[in-house]
Amino acid sequence: MPVAELVDALDRIATAPGGEPVRDQVVTHHPLQTVDERAFTPGALGAPGPFSFDVAAFRGARAGRDERVAPGVLVTEPLPIPDGGASVGGAAPAGNGGAVGTSTAERPVLDLDELVELLEHPAKWFVRRRLGVQLLRDEDEVDERLPLSVGPLDSWAAGDRILTAVLAGAEPRQAFQAEWRRGQMPPRQLGNAALLEVMERIRPIHAMATEAARMGSATGRDVLAEVGSVLVAGTVPGVHSDRVVRAEYSKLGAKHRLRAWVQLLALATTEPDRAWHTVTIGRGESNRYGEDSPTAAASRLRPPEDPAAALADLVALHIEASRMPLPIPPKIAERYATARSKGAGPDSALAQVRRGWRYDYQADDPFHLLCFGDGASLESVAGTPSEQDRERYPEETTRLGALARRVWDPLLASEERITS
């Protein structure tokens, strides 16, 4: 403020040669961007030489002179297989898996959670794991105003915390009061009604999860599955005897079922003599008008005839995913594979995917934007099947279709769906 007052005073008492305001002679407006060319032009910002000597910003300024090209597909040709990839890729032969009985020294190890991450969000996995890139996002500003309504994300967060607490043994009333005292709900009856609605949605999930977990207390089970020359290692939580139980406040979705499937294959490959199975629970679908009482839905999975072969195929897919982003977002791939499993042809299945594309694809996802471009259509994402895809699924006309069936066909054949 003192500087602004000084400049105002100069303008009042004097003028520059030619009649211009004094401020035009003494004030230098610096660019907001570090890559602005003026920062590197001698004398442009009042200094005898360039104002900035930042090498990276200078490269950015020079790049700004190039022709602007609208961003499109990130990877147009497959990247080279990363170091160690050949040995991981050798895991593909079916039936060559089983419990580990040899030394793990100098053998490729694939983390179980990484394999899950790949299937849950292929584009995100490619950007973070393969390219080693982190995307910076704008943080939401903290709203200091008293909330008068509950948004979907706030409702989900409250439900997730309450469900986690009651599954850990807390009394529902205590969990309710703890959430109320966080101070993130609207005041008085507005917040009370919102939390009561959350509790109603939790009740069937809690009941189904409690029933499923009666086989014993929950433990974490370490897995070390040998798949060809690769070891798949990790820990599976929520194991009750031979059953893996996981409950989510979210609606039971494709990514929840994929996580359970990978964990099941790892357990069944590590200890093939056990009767492993998984129960994954979430909120059920409501009717169009939201008039039904809240329900819970569950996915029960049992291992296929050869779990080691199924796990080996996913390990081989892991290598393919390191060469270019896989076009199989979970909801999209599940919708396509489900349609095909019910007898729909490739064109009909793609038509079903197209109807839900806007919602299922999540076009505003920053990783989808980076990998497939802004406003990507189903046709541009689906891609052309590779030679391997054509050999395995000759009837499929897109890479999305071939990979969706590769991932989901064994899962759907081993799944039982339950609704409370």
DAWOFEN-V625503 format. One record per residue. N is the residue number from 1. OMEGA is omega in degrees with one decimal (* if undefined). D_FIRST is the distance of its C-alpha to the first C-alpha in Angstrom with 2 decimals. Layout:
n:N omega:OMEGA d_first:D_FIRST
n:N omega:OMEGA d_first:D_FIRST
This chain:
n:1 omega:178.0 d_first:0.00
n:2 omega:179.7 d_first:3.89
n:3 omega:178.8 d_first:5.44
n:4 omega:178.6 d_first:5.14
n:5 omega:178.5 d_first:6.28
n:6 omega:178.9 d_first:8.67
n:7 omega:177.7 d_first:10.03
n:8 omega:-179.9 d_first:10.62
n:9 omega:178.0 d_first:12.39
n:10 omega:178.9 d_first:14.42
n:11 omega:-178.0 d_first:15.54
n:12 omega:-172.2 d_first:16.74
n:13 omega:-176.6 d_first:18.72
n:14 omega:173.7 d_first:20.17
n:15 omega:178.9 d_first:21.45
n:16 omega:175.2 d_first:22.58
n:17 omega:-177.1 d_first:26.33
n:18 omega:177.5 d_first:27.76
n:19 omega:180.0 d_first:25.40
n:20 omega:176.4 d_first:22.61
n:21 omega:-179.7 d_first:18.94
n:22 omega:-176.9 d_first:17.52
n:23 omega:179.0 d_first:14.87
n:24 omega:-179.4 d_first:17.97
n:25 omega:-172.3 d_first:19.01
n:26 omega:-177.2 d_first:16.02
n:27 omega:175.7 d_first:14.16
n:28 omega:178.8 d_first:16.20
n:29 omega:-179.0 d_first:16.13
n:30 omega:179.4 d_first:17.68
n:31 omega:179.5 d_first:20.20
n:32 omega:-177.2 d_first:19.86
n:33 omega:179.6 d_first:23.45
n:34 omega:-178.2 d_first:24.76
n:35 omega:177.7 d_first:27.96
n:36 omega:-176.9 d_first:26.52
n:37 omega:-178.0 d_first:28.78
n:38 omega:179.8 d_first:26.02
n:39 omega:-177.1 d_first:25.23
n:40 omega:178.7 d_first:28.81
n:41 omega:-178.9 d_first:29.26
n:42 omega:176.8 d_first:29.22
n:43 omega:-175.6 d_first:26.64
n:44 omega:-178.0 d_first:25.12
n:45 omega:173.4 d_first:21.72
n:46 omega:178.7 d_first:21.67
n:47 omega:-179.8 d_first:23.87
n:48 omega:178.5 d_first:27.50
n:49 omega:175.9 d_first:28.87
n:50 omega:-178.4 d_first:27.91
n:51 omega:-175.9 d_first:24.52
n:52 omega:175.8 d_first:26.16
n:53 omega:-179.7 d_first:29.50
n:54 omega:-175.8 d_first:29.78
n:55 omega:-178.5 d_first:33.45
n:56 omega:179.2 d_first:33.35
n:57 omega:177.9 d_first:30.40
n:58 omega:176.6 d_first:32.31
n:59 omega:178.3 d_first:35.36
n:60 omega:178.9 d_first:33.38
n:61 omega:178.5 d_first:32.13
n:62 omega:179.2 d_first:35.75
n:63 omega:180.0 d_first:37.02
n:64 omega:177.2 d_first:34.71
n:65 omega:-178.5 d_first:36.87
n:66 omega:178.4 d_first:39.95
n:67 omega:179.9 d_first:41.45
n:68 omega:-179.6 d_first:39.86
n:69 omega:179.1 d_first:42.45
n:70 omega:-179.0 d_first:42.19
n:71 omega:178.6 d_first:42.65
n:72 omega:179.3 d_first:46.13
n:73 omega:-174.7 d_first:48.51
n:74 omega:-176.8 d_first:47.24
n:75 omega:-179.0 d_first:50.68
n:76 omega:177.0 d_first:53.36
n:77 omega:-178.2 d_first:55.94
n:78 omega:176.5 d_first:56.81
n:79 omega:174.9 d_first:55.16
n:80 omega:175.9 d_first:57.44
n:81 omega:-178.3 d_first:58.66
n:82 omega:178.9 d_first:56.54
n:83 omega:-178.3 d_first:58.18
n:84 omega:-176.5 d_first:60.74
n:85 omega:-177.5 d_first:60.81
n:86 omega:-179.3 d_first:64.43
n:87 omega:176.7 d_first:65.69
n:88 omega:179.6 d_first:63.69
n:89 omega:178.9 d_first:65.00
n:90 omega:-179.3 d_first:68.48
n:91 omega:-170.5 d_first:68.12
n:92 omega:-175.3 d_first:69.06
n:93 omega:-175.7 d_first:72.87
n:94 omega:174.3 d_first:73.84
n:95 omega:-177.9 d_first:75.55
n:96 omega:-179.3 d_first:74.59
n:97 omega:176.9 d_first:72.55
n:98 omega:179.5 d_first:73.31
n:99 omega:-176.5 d_first:72.66
n:100 omega:176.8 d_first:71.71
n:101 omega:-178.2 d_first:74.56
n:102 omega:-179.0 d_first:73.49
n:103 omega:179.2 d_first:70.94
n:104 omega:-177.2 d_first:67.33
n:105 omega:174.9 d_first:66.74
n:106 omega:175.5 d_first:65.28
n:107 omega:179.7 d_first:65.49
n:108 omega:179.0 d_first:62.62
n:109 omega:177.5 d_first:61.05
n:110 omega:-179.6 d_first:59.25
n:111 omega:-177.2 d_first:57.12
n:112 omega:-179.3 d_first:58.28
n:113 omega:177.9 d_first:54.77
n:114 omega:177.7 d_first:53.79
n:115 omega:176.4 d_first:56.73
n:116 omega:179.3 d_first:55.60
n:117 omega:179.8 d_first:52.04
n:118 omega:-176.8 d_first:53.54
n:119 omega:-179.6 d_first:55.49
n:120 omega:-178.7 d_first:52.77
n:121 omega:-175.4 d_first:50.20
n:122 omega:-178.2 d_first:51.66
n:123 omega:178.6 d_first:48.58
n:124 omega:178.5 d_first:46.30
n:125 omega:-178.0 d_first:48.96
n:126 omega:-177.1 d_first:49.23
n:127 omega:-175.4 d_first:45.53
n:128 omega:-173.4 d_first:45.05
n:129 omega:-175.2 d_first:48.44
n:130 omega:-177.9 d_first:49.71
n:131 omega:-178.6 d_first:46.61
n:132 omega:-176.3 d_first:44.63
n:133 omega:173.2 d_first:41.49
n:134 omega:178.8 d_first:39.00
n:135 omega:177.6 d_first:37.01
n:136 omega:179.7 d_first:33.40
n:137 omega:175.9 d_first:32.60
n:138 omega:178.4 d_first:29.54
n:139 omega:176.6 d_first:29.57
n:140 omega:177.9 d_first:29.75
n:141 omega:179.1 d_first:26.84
n:142 omega:179.6 d_first:27.92
n:143 omega:-177.3 d_first:28.59
n:144 omega:179.2 d_first:28.05
n:145 omega:177.8 d_first:29.81
n:146 omega:-178.0 d_first:33.40
n:147 omega:177.5 d_first:35.73
n:148 omega:177.0 d_first:38.17
n:149 omega:-178.7 d_first:40.17
n:150 omega:177.4 d_first:41.29
n:151 omega:-179.2 d_first:40.78
n:152 omega:-178.8 d_first:43.46
n:153 omega:178.2 d_first:41.67
n:154 omega:178.1 d_first:40.99
n:155 omega:178.8 d_first:44.62
n:156 omega:-178.8 d_first:45.89
n:157 omega:177.9 d_first:43.91
n:158 omega:179.4 d_first:45.27
n:159 omega:179.1 d_first:48.77
n:160 omega:179.4 d_first:48.64
n:161 omega:-179.1 d_first:47.67
n:162 omega:179.9 d_first:50.33
n:163 omega:177.9 d_first:53.02
n:164 omega:-179.0 d_first:52.32
n:165 omega:-177.1 d_first:52.64
n:166 omega:176.8 d_first:55.89
n:167 omega:177.6 d_first:57.44
n:168 omega:175.4 d_first:56.71
n:169 omega:179.8 d_first:58.72
n:170 omega:174.5 d_first:56.32
n:171 omega:-179.5 d_first:57.62
n:172 omega:-180.0 d_first:56.14
n:173 omega:178.2 d_first:55.16
n:174 omega:178.7 d_first:53.34
n:175 omega:177.2 d_first:51.49
n:176 omega:-178.2 d_first:50.58
n:177 omega:179.0 d_first:49.23
n:178 omega:179.2 d_first:47.27
n:179 omega:178.8 d_first:45.55
n:180 omega:-176.3 d_first:44.90
n:181 omega:173.4 d_first:43.19
n:182 omega:177.6 d_first:40.74
n:183 omega:-177.9 d_first:38.71
n:184 omega:177.7 d_first:38.26
n:185 omega:173.9 d_first:40.69
n:186 omega:-176.7 d_first:40.15
n:187 omega:170.5 d_first:41.06
n:188 omega:-172.1 d_first:44.59
n:189 omega:179.0 d_first:47.14
n:190 omega:179.0 d_first:44.83
n:191 omega:179.7 d_first:44.36
n:192 omega:179.5 d_first:47.93
n:193 omega:-179.8 d_first:49.38
n:194 omega:-180.0 d_first:47.34
n:195 omega:177.1 d_first:48.48
n:196 omega:176.7 d_first:52.05
n:197 omega:176.4 d_first:52.07
n:198 omega:-179.6 d_first:50.94
n:199 omega:177.8 d_first:53.72
n:200 omega:178.7 d_first:56.25
n:201 omega:-178.4 d_first:55.37
n:202 omega:-171.4 d_first:55.66
n:203 omega:-179.5 d_first:59.06
n:204 omega:177.5 d_first:61.26
n:205 omega:179.8 d_first:59.42
n:206 omega:-179.2 d_first:59.90
n:207 omega:-179.4 d_first:63.56
n:208 omega:179.2 d_first:64.33
n:209 omega:178.4 d_first:62.57
n:210 omega:178.2 d_first:64.40
n:211 omega:-178.5 d_first:67.69
n:212 omega:-175.4 d_first:67.02
n:213 omega:-176.3 d_first:66.08
n:214 omega:-177.1 d_first:69.31
n:215 omega:179.2 d_first:70.89
n:216 omega:-179.2 d_first:69.28
n:217 omega:-177.1 d_first:66.06
n:218 omega:175.3 d_first:63.29
n:219 omega:171.8 d_first:63.07
n:220 omega:-176.8 d_first:61.47
n:221 omega:176.7 d_first:63.99
n:222 omega:177.1 d_first:63.55
n:223 omega:174.9 d_first:64.82
n:224 omega:-173.3 d_first:65.88
n:225 omega:178.2 d_first:67.58
n:226 omega:-179.5 d_first:69.27
n:227 omega:-173.7 d_first:68.91
n:228 omega:179.0 d_first:70.65
n:229 omega:-175.3 d_first:69.01
n:230 omega:173.5 d_first:65.81
n:231 omega:174.1 d_first:65.03
n:232 omega:-172.2 d_first:62.96
n:233 omega:177.0 d_first:61.54
n:234 omega:179.7 d_first:59.46
n:235 omega:177.6 d_first:59.68
n:236 omega:179.5 d_first:60.50
n:237 omega:174.3 d_first:59.21
n:238 omega:-179.4 d_first:60.81
n:239 omega:176.6 d_first:64.40
n:240 omega:-175.0 d_first:66.99
n:241 omega:179.8 d_first:70.36
n:242 omega:-174.7 d_first:70.84
n:243 omega:174.6 d_first:68.18
n:244 omega:-176.8 d_first:64.46
n:245 omega:176.8 d_first:62.59
n:246 omega:179.7 d_first:59.00
n:247 omega:-178.6 d_first:57.41
n:248 omega:174.2 d_first:54.21
n:249 omega:177.7 d_first:52.41
n:250 omega:170.2 d_first:51.71
n:251 omega:-179.6 d_first:54.38
n:252 omega:-173.3 d_first:56.96
n:253 omega:-176.9 d_first:55.86
n:254 omega:-176.3 d_first:57.03
n:255 omega:176.6 d_first:54.87
n:256 omega:-179.5 d_first:56.24
n:257 omega:177.6 d_first:59.77
n:258 omega:178.1 d_first:59.08
n:259 omega:-179.8 d_first:57.83
n:260 omega:-178.6 d_first:60.99
n:261 omega:179.7 d_first:63.15
n:262 omega:178.7 d_first:61.90
n:263 omega:178.9 d_first:62.25
n:264 omega:-179.8 d_first:65.74
n:265 omega:179.6 d_first:66.88
n:266 omega:178.6 d_first:65.66
n:267 omega:-177.1 d_first:67.49
n:268 omega:177.1 d_first:70.65
n:269 omega:179.8 d_first:70.72
n:270 omega:-178.6 d_first:70.21
n:271 omega:-173.4 d_first:72.76
n:272 omega:-177.5 d_first:74.98
n:273 omega:-179.7 d_first:77.49
n:274 omega:-179.9 d_first:75.12
n:275 omega:-175.8 d_first:74.90
n:276 omega:170.2 d_first:71.14
n:277 omega:-178.0 d_first:69.39
n:278 omega:173.0 d_first:65.93
n:279 omega:-179.5 d_first:64.74
n:280 omega:-169.7 d_first:61.22
n:281 omega:175.6 d_first:60.10
n:282 omega:177.7 d_first:57.31
n:283 omega:177.3 d_first:56.78
n:284 omega:178.1 d_first:59.28
n:285 omega:174.1 d_first:58.73
n:286 omega:178.6 d_first:58.55
n:287 omega:-172.3 d_first:60.28
n:288 omega:-174.8 d_first:58.57
n:289 omega:176.1 d_first:57.95
n:290 omega:-175.0 d_first:56.95
n:291 omega:-178.4 d_first:59.82
n:292 omega:173.5 d_first:61.53
n:293 omega:-179.7 d_first:61.06
n:294 omega:180.0 d_first:58.96
n:295 omega:173.9 d_first:61.07
n:296 omega:177.4 d_first:60.96
n:297 omega:-178.3 d_first:62.07
n:298 omega:173.4 d_first:63.38
n:299 omega:178.2 d_first:64.36
n:300 omega:-177.9 d_first:67.32
n:301 omega:172.3 d_first:67.92
n:302 omega:-175.2 d_first:70.97
n:303 omega:175.5 d_first:71.37
n:304 omega:-178.5 d_first:73.13
n:305 omega:179.4 d_first:76.51
n:306 omega:-178.0 d_first:74.99
n:307 omega:179.8 d_first:71.50
n:308 omega:178.5 d_first:71.36
n:309 omega:178.8 d_first:71.81
n:310 omega:177.8 d_first:69.06
n:311 omega:178.2 d_first:66.68
n:312 omega:179.5 d_first:67.70
n:313 omega:177.1 d_first:66.81
n:314 omega:176.5 d_first:63.28
n:315 omega:176.6 d_first:62.94
n:316 omega:177.3 d_first:64.05
n:317 omega:177.6 d_first:61.53
n:318 omega:178.1 d_first:58.86
n:319 omega:177.5 d_first:59.66
n:320 omega:-179.3 d_first:59.59
n:321 omega:179.9 d_first:56.14
n:322 omega:-178.4 d_first:54.87
n:323 omega:174.9 d_first:55.73
n:324 omega:-177.5 d_first:53.86
n:325 omega:178.2 d_first:52.33
n:326 omega:-176.6 d_first:55.09
n:327 omega:-176.2 d_first:54.93
n:328 omega:169.3 d_first:55.94
n:329 omega:-170.3 d_first:53.17
n:330 omega:-177.2 d_first:55.07
n:331 omega:-179.3 d_first:55.21
n:332 omega:-177.5 d_first:56.20
n:333 omega:-179.6 d_first:58.84
n:334 omega:-179.8 d_first:60.26
n:335 omega:-179.7 d_first:60.62
n:336 omega:-176.4 d_first:62.42
n:337 omega:178.2 d_first:64.72
n:338 omega:178.2 d_first:65.60
n:339 omega:179.6 d_first:66.58
n:340 omega:-179.1 d_first:68.73
n:341 omega:179.3 d_first:70.36
n:342 omega:173.9 d_first:71.44
n:343 omega:178.9 d_first:73.18
n:344 omega:175.9 d_first:70.59
n:345 omega:-179.5 d_first:70.76
n:346 omega:-178.9 d_first:67.84
n:347 omega:179.5 d_first:66.91
n:348 omega:178.8 d_first:67.13
n:349 omega:177.3 d_first:65.05
n:350 omega:177.9 d_first:62.35
n:351 omega:176.9 d_first:62.40
n:352 omega:176.1 d_first:61.75
n:353 omega:-177.6 d_first:58.84
n:354 omega:-179.2 d_first:57.47
n:355 omega:179.8 d_first:57.52
n:356 omega:-172.9 d_first:55.20
n:357 omega:-173.7 d_first:53.20
n:358 omega:-178.4 d_first:49.90
n:359 omega:-173.5 d_first:49.78
n:360 omega:-174.5 d_first:51.67
n:361 omega:-177.0 d_first:50.07
n:362 omega:-175.1 d_first:46.42
n:363 omega:179.7 d_first:45.05
n:364 omega:176.0 d_first:41.42
n:365 omega:-175.2 d_first:42.26
n:366 omega:179.6 d_first:40.11
n:367 omega:174.0 d_first:43.18
n:368 omega:177.7 d_first:45.32
n:369 omega:-178.4 d_first:42.72
n:370 omega:-173.8 d_first:42.69
n:371 omega:-172.2 d_first:46.47
n:372 omega:177.1 d_first:47.78
n:373 omega:-178.8 d_first:45.01
n:374 omega:177.8 d_first:43.24
n:375 omega:-178.2 d_first:45.64
n:376 omega:178.1 d_first:48.60
n:377 omega:177.1 d_first:51.92
n:378 omega:-177.3 d_first:54.85
n:379 omega:-178.3 d_first:56.79
n:380 omega:179.9 d_first:54.15
n:381 omega:-173.5 d_first:53.71
n:382 omega:174.5 d_first:57.43
n:383 omega:-179.3 d_first:58.42
n:384 omega:-179.7 d_first:61.88
n:385 omega:177.0 d_first:64.17
n:386 omega:177.3 d_first:64.96
n:387 omega:178.2 d_first:68.53
n:388 omega:177.8 d_first:68.58
n:389 omega:-178.1 d_first:67.35
n:390 omega:178.4 d_first:70.11
n:391 omega:-175.5 d_first:72.76
n:392 omega:-179.5 d_first:71.82
n:393 omega:-174.9 d_first:71.02
n:394 omega:-177.9 d_first:72.68
n:395 omega:-177.7 d_first:72.17
n:396 omega:-175.7 d_first:68.37
n:397 omega:-179.2 d_first:66.60
n:398 omega:174.9 d_first:63.08
n:399 omega:176.3 d_first:61.69
n:400 omega:-178.3 d_first:59.96
n:401 omega:-178.7 d_first:63.36
n:402 omega:-178.2 d_first:65.09
n:403 omega:177.4 d_first:62.46
n:404 omega:179.1 d_first:62.10
n:405 omega:179.4 d_first:65.83
n:406 omega:-178.9 d_first:65.86
n:407 omega:-167.1 d_first:63.41
n:408 omega:-178.7 d_first:64.40
n:409 omega:178.6 d_first:68.15
n:410 omega:-179.8 d_first:69.17
n:411 omega:-177.9 d_first:66.71
n:412 omega:179.3 d_first:67.87
n:413 omega:-176.0 d_first:71.49
n:414 omega:-171.0 d_first:70.88
n:415 omega:171.3 d_first:68.82
n:416 omega:-179.5 d_first:69.78
n:417 omega:-176.7 d_first:67.35
n:418 omega:176.2 d_first:67.51
n:419 omega:-179.6 d_first:65.99
n:420 omega:* d_first:66.17
